[in-house]
Amino acid sequence: MTSEKETRKEKINAYKQMKHRAGVYRFISQETGVYALAASMDLKGIQNKYAFAKKNEYAGCVAVDDC
């Protein structure tokens, strides 16, 4: 059996081995048309962040289209 510490180390190593997709994304206000540009080294992480916020109905959350 592997210990919790070994399992954690394996998960950390697996995360470090993942290839992240970097890029630029844009949020557009549907009310005013004003937009904000941002960049991330992990676009999937940003997509997950806003999908989570939308799912949990956090205030100020915007609709996120699938990439």
C-alpha positions, 0 to 999 in steps of 0.5 A: 500500500502506498502512503498518503505522502507518496500518493500526494507526491505522485499527484504533484509530479503528474501535475508538473508533467501536464502540458498547459495551454497558455494564451490570452482571453477576453471578457466582454460586458454584455451591457456596455460592450467594454472588454478586458483582456487577460493572459494565463499560462493555463487556459483550462484552469481559467475556464474551470474557475469561471465554470465553477463560479457560474455553477455556484452562482457567484455574484458578478459571474459571466457566461463562459463559452466553451473553447 
